[in-house]
Amino acid sequence: MKQFRGIAMAAACAVALLGSGAASAAGCIKGAVIGGVGGKLVGHPVLGAVGGCVYEHHREAKLKKEKAQAAREEAAAHAAAY
Protein backbone atom coordinates (compact mmCIF):
# COMPACT_ATOMS: atom_id res chain seq x y z
CA MET A 1 0.00 0.00 0.00
CA LYS A 2 2.87 2.36 0.76
CA GLN A 3 4.28 1.88 -2.75
CA PHE A 4 0.89 2.63 -4.29
CA ARG A 5 0.68 5.86 -2.31
CA GLY A 6 4.06 6.97 -3.67
CA ILE A 7 3.13 6.15 -7.23
CA ALA A 8 -0.21 7.91 -6.85
CA MET A 9 1.51 11.00 -5.41
CA ALA A 10 4.05 11.11 -8.26
CA ALA A 11 1.28 10.69 -10.83
CA ALA A 12 -0.75 13.48 -9.24
CA CYS A 13 2.26 15.80 -9.31
CA ALA A 14 2.93 14.96 -12.96
CA VAL A 15 -0.68 15.63 -13.93
CA ALA A 16 -0.67 18.94 -12.05
CA LEU A 17 2.53 20.06 -13.76
CA LEU A 18 1.38 19.14 -17.25
CA GLY A 19 -0.95 22.12 -17.19
CA SER A 20 1.93 24.52 -16.46
CA GLY A 21 3.51 24.19 -19.90
CA ALA A 22 5.02 21.50 -22.03
CA ALA A 23 8.67 22.51 -21.71
CA SER A 24 8.76 22.78 -17.95
CA ALA A 25 6.64 19.67 -17.51
CA ALA A 26 8.97 17.61 -19.72
CA GLY A 27 11.96 18.35 -17.54
CA CYS A 28 9.98 17.79 -14.40
CA ILE A 29 8.54 14.47 -15.50
CA LYS A 30 11.95 13.16 -16.55
CA GLY A 31 13.46 14.26 -13.23
CA ALA A 32 10.55 12.84 -11.26
CA VAL A 33 10.94 9.44 -12.87
CA ILE A 34 14.69 9.31 -12.31
CA GLY A 35 14.41 10.74 -8.80
CA GLY A 36 11.57 8.38 -7.93
CA VAL A 37 13.61 5.35 -8.94
CA GLY A 38 16.62 6.62 -7.02
CA GLY A 39 14.45 7.45 -4.03
CA LYS A 40 12.89 3.99 -4.15
CA LEU A 41 16.34 2.48 -3.70
CA VAL A 42 16.83 4.40 -0.44
CA GLY A 43 13.23 4.15 0.75
CA HIS A 44 11.92 7.63 -0.14
CA PRO A 45 10.38 7.48 -3.63
CA VAL A 46 8.15 10.54 -3.29
CA LEU A 47 10.93 12.69 -1.90
CA GLY A 48 13.19 11.49 -4.72
CA ALA A 49 10.53 12.28 -7.31
CA VAL A 50 9.98 15.79 -5.95
CA GLY A 51 13.72 16.45 -5.77
CA GLY A 52 14.23 15.14 -9.29
CA CYS A 53 11.42 17.33 -10.57
CA VAL A 54 12.87 20.45 -8.94
CA TYR A 55 16.37 19.71 -10.24
CA GLU A 56 15.29 19.03 -13.82
CA HIS A 57 13.00 22.08 -13.86
CA HIS A 58 15.97 24.23 -12.77
CA ARG A 59 18.23 22.57 -15.35
CA GLU A 60 15.73 23.08 -18.19
CA ALA A 61 15.30 26.76 -17.27
CA LYS A 62 19.08 27.23 -17.23
CA LEU A 63 19.45 25.57 -20.65
CA LYS A 64 16.63 27.72 -22.05
CA LYS A 65 18.39 30.90 -20.88
CA GLU A 66 21.71 29.74 -22.33
CA LYS A 67 20.11 28.97 -25.70
CA ALA A 68 18.41 32.37 -25.76
CA GLN A 69 21.70 34.12 -24.95
CA ALA A 70 23.50 32.20 -27.70
CA ALA A 71 20.78 33.14 -30.18
CA ARG A 72 21.06 36.81 -29.23
CA GLU A 73 24.85 36.73 -29.62
CA GLU A 74 24.58 35.00 -32.99
CA ALA A 75 22.02 37.55 -34.19
CA ALA A 76 24.25 40.42 -33.04
CA ALA A 77 27.28 38.92 -34.78
CA HIS A 78 25.25 38.39 -37.95
CA ALA A 79 23.95 41.96 -37.87
CA ALA A 80 27.45 43.34 -37.30
CA ALA A 81 28.75 41.45 -40.34
CA TYR A 82 26.46 43.45 -42.64
C-alpha angles and dihedrals in degrees: 000000000000091000091051090052091054093048091047091050092050091048092050091051091049092050092048092050095048089073092056095070138299098253097050092041092053092057092043095050092049091049092045092054094048093042092046092054091046091046091049089059091057097036101259108092097158093048089048092050093050092046092048091050093051093047095048092045089054091046093050091049091050092050091048091054092047092051091049091050091049090050091051092049092048091049091049092049091048092049092048091053091063 
